[in-house]
Amino acid sequence: MLLSGDDLSALAAWRKALHRAPDLSGREEATAREVRRFLAPTRPDRIVTGLGGHGLAFVYQGAGPGPTVLLRAELDALPIEEVSTVAHRSDRPGVAHLCGHDGHMAILAGVARALAAERPKRGRAVLLFQPAEEDGSGAEAVLADPKFSDIAPDFCFALHNMPGLPLGTAALKAGPVACASRGMRLTLTGRTAHASMPGQGVSPMAALAALMPALTALGKGGSLDERFAMVTVTHAEMGARSFGVAPGEAEVWATLRALTDARMERLRAAAEALARRLADAESLATTIGYSDAFAACVNAPAAVARLAAALDAEGVPRGEAGQPMLASEDFGVFGRVAPSALFLLGAGEDRPGLHNPDYDFPDALIGIGARVFLRVLCDLLG
């Protein structure tokens, strides 16, 4: 199962087309439609659509019974304005593929082309194009979708390109590889008053001033072990933009981060208790909400062994640099249903970082990523 030079050129051109037309999390209908169009010539035995939103899976059936192996790529882009000068820069203001999901899709499309030429000898290969990875909701939605039971995998694999690692090298290890995180929104509600008579109101000022440093003190980072926790205040505001009104409400946004789900639960409980204690001291009401919640991503040893063998067979240098990473990745939830592993594929040491406004996925990784995944499929499915 090999890709030709013409295949790689076509995949790179398609990747650039995806880059020009990005879709935000949960709004990937056009991207999903384009993926289906581009993969139609590979003649999948089955296409499952509407998975967890706009997700879709392409199933390639082997000749005999065997395991089901799922490979995942992501459909969504980021709400960031691209500033690069590449010819294929985003056509959509304020939306861009600055995390490399366009490249991940091209890698899976390469796998599909190879499967079109040669089906597995046994089992099933499932290529999942997942929605809404960037806000942490997509993988959960896919697993909750009743249609997912029809493609229940025995192994799950994914990759993520990683600037800062040498181009074409891999980082792989068993155990935690990406942090759990969640966005916490705290609202402190009192009562407004005339600015000349602030005592007639209930101001959130003192609670807000105390809350921000106290939250960050709950998690100061440090070594990436089971004790690791980090809290980053990302937004705060108080009152109306008026010189005549003493404030009656304030809001704080903070990102909670931990290496394990258990540590995240302790951090969340501590942050909630802190917020309520400071609010109560100032006679304020408190509401707490969450979004962008990511479980910790933990690689299963059995799945890591399969990836390690494939990387070695394909001559891709590997180590453990860059793992675990501070960033989050919702692929971790697939570990609930099957042994799963994610590896990092180096995008170059001098390339802009992920989510930077001038990031662009290196097309040289398309062939490498596809080869590694195809080797995994060959090893497991023959």
LUMFI-234435 format. One record per residue (C-alpha): x, z, y; chain; residue number from 1. Coordinates in steps of 0.1 Angstrom, whole numbers. Example, Ala and Ser with C-alpha at 12.3 -4.5 7.8 and 13.67 -1.06 7.14 Angstrom:
<rs>
east->123 | up->78 | north->-45 | ch->A | i->1
east->137 | up->71 | north->-11 | ch->A | i->2
</rs>
This chain:
<rs>
east->0 | up->0 | north->0 | ch->A | i->1
east->21 | up->-13 | north->29 | ch->A | i->2
east->14 | up->-24 | north->64 | ch->A | i->3
east->29 | up->-57 | north->77 | ch->A | i->4
east->44 | up->-63 | north->111 | ch->A | i->5
east->12 | up->-82 | north->121 | ch->A | i->6
east->-8 | up->-51 | north->110 | ch->A | i->7
east->13 | up->-28 | north->132 | ch->A | i->8
east->10 | up->-52 | north->162 | ch->A | i->9
east->-28 | up->-53 | north->158 | ch->A | i->10
east->-30 | up->-15 | north->155 | ch->A | i->11
east->-9 | up->-10 | north->186 | ch->A | i->12
east->-31 | up->-34 | north->206 | ch->A | i->13
east->-62 | up->-16 | north->194 | ch->A | i->14
east->-47 | up->17 | north->203 | ch->A | i->15
east->-42 | up->4 | north->239 | ch->A | i->16
east->-78 | up->-8 | north->239 | ch->A | i->17
east->-90 | up->27 | north->229 | ch->A | i->18
east->-68 | up->42 | north->256 | ch->A | i->19
east->-85 | up->20 | north->283 | ch->A | i->20
east->-120 | up->32 | north->273 | ch->A | i->21
east->-118 | up->70 | north->266 | ch->A | i->22
east->-148 | up->92 | north->259 | ch->A | i->23
east->-152 | up->129 | north->265 | ch->A | i->24
east->-160 | up->154 | north->238 | ch->A | i->25
east->-195 | up->151 | north->225 | ch->A | i->26
east->-199 | up->117 | north->243 | ch->A | i->27
east->-179 | up->95 | north->219 | ch->A | i->28
east->-207 | up->71 | north->210 | ch->A | i->29
east->-189 | up->40 | north->223 | ch->A | i->30
east->-156 | up->50 | north->207 | ch->A | i->31
east->-174 | up->56 | north->173 | ch->A | i->32
east->-190 | up->22 | north->176 | ch->A | i->33
east->-157 | up->6 | north->182 | ch->A | i->34
east->-140 | up->24 | north->153 | ch->A | i->35
east->-168 | up->12 | north->130 | ch->A | i->36
east->-164 | up->-24 | north->143 | ch->A | i->37
east->-126 | up->-23 | north->138 | ch->A | i->38
east->-127 | up->-9 | north->103 | ch->A | i->39
east->-156 | up->-30 | north->90 | ch->A | i->40
east->-132 | up->-57 | north->76 | ch->A | i->41
east->-116 | up->-30 | north->54 | ch->A | i->42
east->-148 | up->-30 | north->34 | ch->A | i->43
east->-153 | up->8 | north->29 | ch->A | i->44
east->-175 | up->17 | north->0 | ch->A | i->45
east->-195 | up->39 | north->22 | ch->A | i->46
east->-197 | up->48 | north->59 | ch->A | i->47
east->-212 | up->82 | north->69 | ch->A | i->48
east->-223 | up->82 | north->105 | ch->A | i->49
east->-235 | up->108 | north->130 | ch->A | i->50
east->-213 | up->135 | north->114 | ch->A | i->51
east->-214 | up->166 | north->136 | ch->A | i->52
east->-224 | up->144 | north->166 | ch->A | i->53
east->-207 | up->110 | north->168 | ch->A | i->54
east->-183 | up->116 | north->140 | ch->A | i->55
east->-180 | up->90 | north->112 | ch->A | i->56
east->-163 | up->89 | north->78 | ch->A | i->57
east->-151 | up->59 | north->58 | ch->A | i->58
east->-151 | up->64 | north->20 | ch->A | i->59
east->-128 | up->43 | north->-2 | ch->A | i->60
east->-137 | up->48 | north->-39 | ch->A | i->61
east->-111 | up->47 | north->-67 | ch->A | i->62
east->-116 | up->31 | north->-100 | ch->A | i->63
east->-118 | up->64 | north->-120 | ch->A | i->64
east->-128 | up->100 | north->-114 | ch->A | i->65
east->-105 | up->122 | north->-94 | ch->A | i->66
east->-101 | up->144 | north->-63 | ch->A | i->67
east->-114 | up->136 | north->-28 | ch->A | i->68
east->-87 | up->135 | north->-2 | ch->A | i->69
east->-98 | up->137 | north->35 | ch->A | i->70
east->-76 | up->125 | north->64 | ch->A | i->71
east->-87 | up->134 | north->99 | ch->A | i->72
east->-83 | up->118 | north->133 | ch->A | i->73
east->-101 | up->127 | north->166 | ch->A | i->74
east->-123 | up->106 | north->187 | ch->A | i->75
east->-123 | up->124 | north->221 | ch->A | i->76
east->-103 | up->122 | north->253 | ch->A | i->77
east->-97 | up->147 | north->281 | ch->A | i->78
east->-114 | up->153 | north->315 | ch->A | i->79
east->-81 | up->145 | north->334 | ch->A | i->80
east->-73 | up->117 | north->358 | ch->A | i->81
east->-45 | up->95 | north->344 | ch->A | i->82
east->-17 | up->88 | north->368 | ch->A | i->83
east->5 | up->66 | north->346 | ch->A | i->84
east->12 | up->30 | north->356 | ch->A | i->85
east->9 | up->15 | north->321 | ch->A | i->86
east->-11 | up->-17 | north->319 | ch->A | i->87
east->-35 | up->-1 | north->295 | ch->A | i->88
east->-42 | up->30 | north->316 | ch->A | i->89
east->-78 | up->44 | north->315 | ch->A | i->90
east->-105 | up->24 | north->331 | ch->A | i->91
east->-127 | up->55 | north->334 | ch->A | i->92
east->-121 | up->78 | north->364 | ch->A | i->93
east->-113 | up->114 | north->355 | ch->A | i->94
east->-112 | up->107 | north->317 | ch->A | i->95
east->-81 | up->98 | north->297 | ch->A | i->96
east->-65 | up->99 | north->263 | ch->A | i->97
east->-37 | up->123 | north->273 | ch->A | i->98
east->-34 | up->141 | north->239 | ch->A | i->99
east->-27 | up->110 | north->218 | ch->A | i->100
east->-60 | up->109 | north->199 | ch->A | i->101
east->-60 | up->71 | north->205 | ch->A | i->102
east->-28 | up->70 | north->184 | ch->A | i->103
east->-42 | up->92 | north->157 | ch->A | i->104
east->-72 | up->69 | north->154 | ch->A | i->105
east->-48 | up->39 | north->151 | ch->A | i->106
east->-29 | up->57 | north->123 | ch->A | i->107
east->-61 | up->62 | north->103 | ch->A | i->108
east->-71 | up->26 | north->109 | ch->A | i->109
east->-37 | up->16 | north->95 | ch->A | i->110
east->-45 | up->36 | north->64 | ch->A | i->111
east->-78 | up->18 | north->61 | ch->A | i->112
east->-61 | up->-16 | north->63 | ch->A | i->113
east->-39 | up->-6 | north->34 | ch->A | i->114
east->-68 | up->7 | north->14 | ch->A | i->115
east->-86 | up->-26 | north->19 | ch->A | i->116
east->-58 | up->-43 | north->1 | ch->A | i->117
east->-54 | up->-18 | north->-27 | ch->A | i->118
east->-80 | up->9 | north->-36 | ch->A | i->119
east->-69 | up->42 | north->-51 | ch->A | i->120
east->-67 | up->43 | north->-89 | ch->A | i->121
east->-90 | up->74 | north->-90 | ch->A | i->122
east->-109 | up->97 | north->-68 | ch->A | i->123
east->-119 | up->90 | north->-32 | ch->A | i->124
east->-100 | up->86 | north->1 | ch->A | i->125
east->-121 | up->97 | north->31 | ch->A | i->126
east->-110 | up->88 | north->66 | ch->A | i->127
east->-128 | up->111 | north->90 | ch->A | i->128
east->-130 | up->103 | north->127 | ch->A | i->129
east->-140 | up->137 | north->142 | ch->A | i->130
east->-158 | up->143 | north->175 | ch->A | i->131
east->-152 | up->170 | north->200 | ch->A | i->132
east->-118 | up->184 | north->190 | ch->A | i->133
east->-108 | up->191 | north->226 | ch->A | i->134
east->-135 | up->217 | north->232 | ch->A | i->135
east->-132 | up->232 | north->197 | ch->A | i->136
east->-167 | up->224 | north->186 | ch->A | i->137
east->-163 | up->192 | north->166 | ch->A | i->138
east->-148 | up->204 | north->133 | ch->A | i->139
east->-174 | up->233 | north->131 | ch->A | i->140
east->-202 | up->208 | north->137 | ch->A | i->141
east->-189 | up->184 | north->110 | ch->A | i->142
east->-188 | up->212 | north->84 | ch->A | i->143
east->-222 | up->224 | north->94 | ch->A | i->144
east->-237 | up->189 | north->90 | ch->A | i->145
east->-256 | up->185 | north->57 | ch->A | i->146
east->-240 | up->150 | north->53 | ch->A | i->147
east->-206 | up->166 | north->49 | ch->A | i->148
east->-215 | up->179 | north->15 | ch->A | i->149
east->-216 | up->143 | north->3 | ch->A | i->150
east->-179 | up->139 | north->10 | ch->A | i->151
east->-168 | up->174 | north->1 | ch->A | i->152
east->-129 | up->172 | north->-1 | ch->A | i->153
east->-105 | up->187 | north->-25 | ch->A | i->154
east->-76 | up->184 | north->1 | ch->A | i->155
east->-76 | up->179 | north->39 | ch->A | i->156
east->-47 | up->165 | north->59 | ch->A | i->157
east->-41 | up->158 | north->96 | ch->A | i->158
east->-13 | up->153 | north->120 | ch->A | i->159
east->-7 | up->157 | north->157 | ch->A | i->160
east->19 | up->139 | north->178 | ch->A | i->161
east->42 | up->163 | north->196 | ch->A | i->162
east->63 | up->156 | north->227 | ch->A | i->163
east->95 | up->176 | north->227 | ch->A | i->164
east->103 | up->169 | north->191 | ch->A | i->165
east->126 | up->139 | north->184 | ch->A | i->166
east->107 | up->107 | north->179 | ch->A | i->167
east->96 | up->101 | north->144 | ch->A | i->168
east->106 | up->135 | north->130 | ch->A | i->169
east->81 | up->160 | north->115 | ch->A | i->170
east->75 | up->197 | north->118 | ch->A | i->171
east->57 | up->213 | north->88 | ch->A | i->172
east->53 | up->248 | north->74 | ch->A | i->173
east->29 | up->269 | north->54 | ch->A | i->174
east->9 | up->297 | north->71 | ch->A | i->175
east->-2 | up->299 | north->108 | ch->A | i->176
east->6 | up->267 | north->127 | ch->A | i->177
east->-17 | up->269 | north->158 | ch->A | i->178
east->-33 | up->298 | north->176 | ch->A | i->179
east->-69 | up->309 | north->178 | ch->A | i->180
east->-82 | up->308 | north->213 | ch->A | i->181
east->-114 | up->310 | north->232 | ch->A | i->182
east->-126 | up->307 | north->268 | ch->A | i->183
east->-142 | up->339 | north->281 | ch->A | i->184
east->-166 | up->338 | north->312 | ch->A | i->185
east->-172 | up->372 | north->328 | ch->A | i->186
east->-199 | up->376 | north->355 | ch->A | i->187
east->-201 | up->407 | north->376 | ch->A | i->188
east->-234 | up->411 | north->394 | ch->A | i->189
east->-242 | up->436 | north->422 | ch->A | i->190
east->-262 | up->430 | north->454 | ch->A | i->191
east->-254 | up->411 | north->486 | ch->A | i->192
east->-255 | up->427 | north->520 | ch->A | i->193
east->-249 | up->418 | north->557 | ch->A | i->194
east->-212 | up->417 | north->563 | ch->A | i->195
east->-216 | up->442 | north->591 | ch->A | i->196
east->-233 | up->467 | north->566 | ch->A | i->197
east->-214 | up->462 | north->533 | ch->A | i->198
east->-225 | up->497 | north->522 | ch->A | i->199
east->-260 | up->485 | north->518 | ch->A | i->200
east->-249 | up->462 | north->490 | ch->A | i->201
east->-230 | up->465 | north->457 | ch->A | i->202
east->-198 | up->445 | north->459 | ch->A | i->203
east->-178 | up->433 | north->429 | ch->A | i->204
east->-146 | up->432 | north->449 | ch->A | i->205
east->-129 | up->463 | north->435 | ch->A | i->206
east->-139 | up->454 | north->399 | ch->A | i->207
east->-127 | up->419 | north->403 | ch->A | i->208
east->-94 | up->430 | north->418 | ch->A | i->209
east->-88 | up->454 | north->389 | ch->A | i->210
east->-101 | up->431 | north->362 | ch->A | i->211
east->-77 | up->402 | north->365 | ch->A | i->212
east->-44 | up->421 | north->360 | ch->A | i->213
east->-60 | up->444 | north->334 | ch->A | i->214
east->-71 | up->414 | north->314 | ch->A | i->215
east->-36 | up->399 | north->314 | ch->A | i->216
east->-21 | up->432 | north->304 | ch->A | i->217
east->-42 | up->431 | north->272 | ch->A | i->218
east->-21 | up->402 | north->259 | ch->A | i->219
east->13 | up->394 | north->274 | ch->A | i->220
east->25 | up->369 | north->247 | ch->A | i->221
east->58 | up->376 | north->230 | ch->A | i->222
east->69 | up->367 | north->195 | ch->A | i->223
east->45 | up->345 | north->175 | ch->A | i->224
east->36 | up->370 | north->148 | ch->A | i->225
east->5 | up->388 | north->137 | ch->A | i->226
east->6 | up->410 | north->167 | ch->A | i->227
east->8 | up->381 | north->192 | ch->A | i->228
east->-19 | up->380 | north->219 | ch->A | i->229
east->-21 | up->363 | north->253 | ch->A | i->230
east->-47 | up->364 | north->281 | ch->A | i->231
east->-45 | up->338 | north->309 | ch->A | i->232
east->-68 | up->341 | north->339 | ch->A | i->233
east->-77 | up->305 | north->347 | ch->A | i->234
east->-104 | up->309 | north->374 | ch->A | i->235
east->-120 | up->335 | north->397 | ch->A | i->236
east->-144 | up->334 | north->425 | ch->A | i->237
east->-165 | up->359 | north->445 | ch->A | i->238
east->-194 | up->357 | north->469 | ch->A | i->239
east->-206 | up->329 | north->492 | ch->A | i->240
east->-183 | up->310 | north->515 | ch->A | i->241
east->-197 | up->329 | north->545 | ch->A | i->242
east->-183 | up->354 | north->570 | ch->A | i->243
east->-218 | up->370 | north->574 | ch->A | i->244
east->-224 | up->380 | north->537 | ch->A | i->245
east->-208 | up->408 | north->518 | ch->A | i->246
east->-205 | up->395 | north->482 | ch->A | i->247
east->-229 | up->404 | north->454 | ch->A | i->248
east->-214 | up->385 | north->425 | ch->A | i->249
east->-181 | up->375 | north->410 | ch->A | i->250
east->-170 | up->354 | north->381 | ch->A | i->251
east->-137 | up->354 | north->361 | ch->A | i->252
east->-127 | up->329 | north->335 | ch->A | i->253
east->-99 | up->338 | north->310 | ch->A | i->254
east->-84 | up->322 | north->279 | ch->A | i->255
east->-78 | up->346 | north->251 | ch->A | i->256
east->-52 | up->335 | north->225 | ch->A | i->257
east->-39 | up->351 | north->193 | ch->A | i->258
east->-20 | up->338 | north->162 | ch->A | i->259
east->-46 | up->351 | north->137 | ch->A | i->260
east->-84 | up->353 | north->137 | ch->A | i->261
east->-83 | up->390 | north->130 | ch->A | i->262
east->-60 | up->396 | north->161 | ch->A | i->263
east->-84 | up->375 | north->181 | ch->A | i->264
east->-114 | up->397 | north->172 | ch->A | i->265
east->-95 | up->428 | north->183 | ch->A | i->266
east->-85 | up->411 | north->216 | ch->A | i->267
east->-120 | up->399 | north->223 | ch->A | i->268
east->-134 | up->434 | north->217 | ch->A | i->269
east->-108 | up->449 | north->240 | ch->A | i->270
east->-115 | up->424 | north->267 | ch->A | i->271
east->-152 | up->430 | north->265 | ch->A | i->272
east->-148 | up->468 | north->266 | ch->A | i->273
east->-125 | up->466 | north->296 | ch->A | i->274
east->-149 | up->443 | north->316 | ch->A | i->275
east->-179 | up->466 | north->309 | ch->A | i->276
east->-159 | up->498 | north->318 | ch->A | i->277
east->-147 | up->483 | north->352 | ch->A | i->278
east->-182 | up->470 | north->359 | ch->A | i->279
east->-199 | up->502 | north->351 | ch->A | i->280
east->-176 | up->521 | north->374 | ch->A | i->281
east->-188 | up->500 | north->403 | ch->A | i->282
east->-225 | up->500 | north->393 | ch->A | i->283
east->-223 | up->462 | north->384 | ch->A | i->284
east->-242 | up->443 | north->357 | ch->A | i->285
east->-220 | up->423 | north->334 | ch->A | i->286
east->-226 | up->391 | north->314 | ch->A | i->287
east->-201 | up->377 | north->290 | ch->A | i->288
east->-201 | up->342 | north->275 | ch->A | i->289
east->-177 | up->321 | north->255 | ch->A | i->290
east->-168 | up->284 | north->251 | ch->A | i->291
east->-140 | up->263 | north->237 | ch->A | i->292
east->-136 | up->286 | north->207 | ch->A | i->293
east->-109 | up->276 | north->182 | ch->A | i->294
east->-102 | up->294 | north->150 | ch->A | i->295
east->-66 | up->298 | north->140 | ch->A | i->296
east->-51 | up->269 | north->121 | ch->A | i->297
east->-34 | up->280 | north->89 | ch->A | i->298
east->-17 | up->256 | north->65 | ch->A | i->299
east->-23 | up->261 | north->27 | ch->A | i->300
east->9 | up->261 | north->6 | ch->A | i->301
east->-6 | up->237 | north->-19 | ch->A | i->302
east->-14 | up->212 | north->8 | ch->A | i->303
east->20 | up->217 | north->26 | ch->A | i->304
east->37 | up->209 | north->-7 | ch->A | i->305
east->19 | up->175 | north->-9 | ch->A | i->306
east->28 | up->167 | north->27 | ch->A | i->307
east->64 | up->177 | north->23 | ch->A | i->308
east->68 | up->155 | north->-8 | ch->A | i->309
east->53 | up->126 | north->12 | ch->A | i->310
east->75 | up->131 | north->42 | ch->A | i->311
east->106 | up->132 | north->20 | ch->A | i->312
east->96 | up->102 | north->0 | ch->A | i->313
east->91 | up->82 | north->32 | ch->A | i->314
east->124 | up->93 | north->46 | ch->A | i->315
east->109 | up->112 | north->76 | ch->A | i->316
east->132 | up->141 | north->87 | ch->A | i->317
east->113 | up->174 | north->87 | ch->A | i->318
east->118 | up->210 | north->98 | ch->A | i->319
east->97 | up->238 | north->112 | ch->A | i->320
east->105 | up->235 | north->149 | ch->A | i->321
east->74 | up->237 | north->170 | ch->A | i->322
east->53 | up->256 | north->145 | ch->A | i->323
east->35 | up->278 | north->150 | ch->A | i->324
east->25 | up->265 | north->184 | ch->A | i->325
east->8 | up->283 | north->212 | ch->A | i->326
east->-18 | up->256 | north->215 | ch->A | i->327
east->-50 | up->255 | north->195 | ch->A | i->328
east->-64 | up->229 | north->170 | ch->A | i->329
east->-98 | up->229 | north->155 | ch->A | i->330
east->-86 | up->213 | north->122 | ch->A | i->331
east->-81 | up->249 | north->109 | ch->A | i->332
east->-118 | up->252 | north->100 | ch->A | i->333
east->-113 | up->226 | north->72 | ch->A | i->334
east->-93 | up->253 | north->54 | ch->A | i->335
east->-125 | up->270 | north->46 | ch->A | i->336
east->-136 | up->242 | north->23 | ch->A | i->337
east->-103 | up->229 | north->8 | ch->A | i->338
east->-65 | up->234 | north->9 | ch->A | i->339
east->-56 | up->219 | north->42 | ch->A | i->340
east->-24 | up->212 | north->62 | ch->A | i->341
east->-15 | up->197 | north->96 | ch->A | i->342
east->20 | up->185 | north->105 | ch->A | i->343
east->35 | up->176 | north->138 | ch->A | i->344
east->50 | up->142 | north->144 | ch->A | i->345
east->77 | up->140 | north->171 | ch->A | i->346
east->67 | up->119 | north->201 | ch->A | i->347
east->102 | up->121 | north->217 | ch->A | i->348
east->121 | up->148 | north->235 | ch->A | i->349
east->119 | up->133 | north->270 | ch->A | i->350
east->82 | up->123 | north->269 | ch->A | i->351
east->57 | up->140 | north->292 | ch->A | i->352
east->38 | up->168 | north->275 | ch->A | i->353
east->4 | up->167 | north->260 | ch->A | i->354
east->-24 | up->169 | north->286 | ch->A | i->355
east->0 | up->158 | north->313 | ch->A | i->356
east->-16 | up->132 | north->335 | ch->A | i->357
east->11 | up->106 | north->327 | ch->A | i->358
east->12 | up->111 | north->289 | ch->A | i->359
east->10 | up->80 | north->266 | ch->A | i->360
east->12 | up->80 | north->228 | ch->A | i->361
east->43 | up->61 | north->214 | ch->A | i->362
east->32 | up->32 | north->193 | ch->A | i->363
east->62 | up->37 | north->171 | ch->A | i->364
east->44 | up->66 | north->154 | ch->A | i->365
east->15 | up->45 | north->141 | ch->A | i->366
east->35 | up->30 | north->112 | ch->A | i->367
east->52 | up->63 | north->104 | ch->A | i->368
east->20 | up->84 | north->103 | ch->A | i->369
east->2 | up->58 | north->83 | ch->A | i->370
east->31 | up->56 | north->57 | ch->A | i->371
east->30 | up->94 | north->53 | ch->A | i->372
east->-7 | up->95 | north->48 | ch->A | i->373
east->-6 | up->66 | north->24 | ch->A | i->374
east->21 | up->83 | north->3 | ch->A | i->375
east->-1 | up->115 | north->1 | ch->A | i->376
east->-30 | up->93 | north->-11 | ch->A | i->377
east->-8 | up->76 | north->-36 | ch->A | i->378
east->5 | up->109 | north->-50 | ch->A | i->379
east->-29 | up->124 | north->-53 | ch->A | i->380
east->-50 | up->94 | north->-62 | ch->A | i->381
east->-26 | up->70 | north->-78 | ch->A | i->382
</rs>
